[in-house]
Amino acid sequence: MALLGQTAAPALAQQIIQAGSHGELREKFCAADPRKEIVLVLPARLFVDSEQVICDSGPYKLYRVVSAYDTDDFEYWLDPPFHERGKRLGCDGKAGRHMQTVALNCRPL
């Protein structure tokens, strides 16, 4: 008899994407199934220069802003293209201003 944690761990591991660079993010994020929720775990420094992640479905804008409600926090975004060429993911998260690693929840749009 398998314990709940033993059967749930492999499924959960497939839903988390970790990347350490823009190139690695592009490779892994663009290959993700846009019909399934995922969590992105990334270095906060990737959001500093507001770069784009270019996928076949279009460009995703990667940026951060200071939270209007809590100035010690940043809100992190990976916004999908406005025009639709297939399914897309919308990603956002919130972390302390001085955090070096952030996690974004991504959901199908």
C-alpha positions in Angstrom: 0.0 0.0 0.0 1.5 3.4 -1.1 1.3 6.4 1.2 -0.3 9.6 -0.2 3.1 11.4 -0.1 4.7 8.7 -2.2 2.2 8.8 -5.0 1.7 12.6 -5.0 5.4 13.5 -5.1 6.1 12.5 -8.8 3.1 14.4 -10.0 4.0 17.5 -8.1 7.6 17.4 -9.3 6.3 17.6 -12.9 4.5 20.8 -12.2 7.5 22.8 -11.0 10.0 24.4 -13.4 13.3 25.7 -12.1 15.5 27.9 -14.2 18.7 29.9 -13.5 19.0 32.0 -16.7 16.9 33.6 -19.4 17.9 30.9 -21.9 17.0 28.1 -19.5 13.7 29.8 -18.7 12.8 30.1 -22.4 13.6 26.5 -23.1 11.7 25.0 -20.2 8.8 27.5 -20.0 8.0 27.4 -23.8 8.0 23.6 -23.6 5.5 23.5 -20.8 1.9 22.4 -21.5 -0.1 25.6 -21.5 -3.2 23.7 -20.5 -1.8 22.8 -17.1 -0.9 24.8 -14.0 2.8 25.1 -13.2 5.0 26.8 -10.7 8.1 28.7 -11.8 11.0 29.0 -9.4 13.5 31.6 -10.6 16.3 34.0 -9.5 14.8 37.4 -8.8 17.6 39.0 -10.9 15.9 37.6 -14.1 13.1 40.2 -13.6 15.4 43.3 -13.2 15.7 44.3 -16.9 12.1 43.5 -18.1 13.2 41.1 -20.7 10.8 39.0 -22.9 10.5 35.2 -23.1 9.8 34.5 -26.8 7.8 31.3 -27.3 6.0 30.0 -30.5 2.7 31.4 -29.0 4.2 34.9 -28.8 6.3 37.0 -26.4 5.8 36.9 -22.7 6.9 40.0 -20.7 9.0 39.3 -17.6 9.0 42.2 -15.1 8.5 43.2 -11.4 6.9 46.2 -9.7 6.8 47.4 -6.1 3.6 46.4 -4.4 1.3 49.3 -3.9 0.0 47.8 -0.7 3.3 46.7 0.9 6.4 48.5 -0.3 8.6 45.8 1.2 7.3 43.4 -1.5 7.7 43.1 -5.2 5.0 41.6 -7.5 6.5 39.5 -10.2 4.9 38.9 -13.6 5.3 36.8 -16.7 2.6 38.2 -18.8 1.4 36.3 -21.9 1.0 37.9 -25.4 -2.3 39.8 -25.9 -3.1 38.1 -29.2 -4.0 34.4 -29.0 -2.1 31.8 -31.0 -3.1 28.8 -29.0 -3.3 28.3 -25.2 -1.3 30.6 -23.0 -0.1 30.7 -19.4 -0.5 33.8 -17.1 2.1 33.9 -14.3 2.4 36.0 -11.2 3.8 36.0 -7.7 4.9 38.1 -4.8 8.1 38.1 -2.7 10.0 40.3 -0.4 12.1 43.0 -2.0 15.4 41.4 -1.0 14.5 37.8 -1.8 17.0 36.2 -4.2 14.6 33.4 -5.4 10.9 33.8 -6.3 8.1 31.5 -7.2 5.3 32.3 -9.7 2.0 30.5 -10.1 1.1 30.0 -13.7 -2.4 29.2 -14.8 -4.0 28.5 -18.2 -5.8 31.4 -19.8 
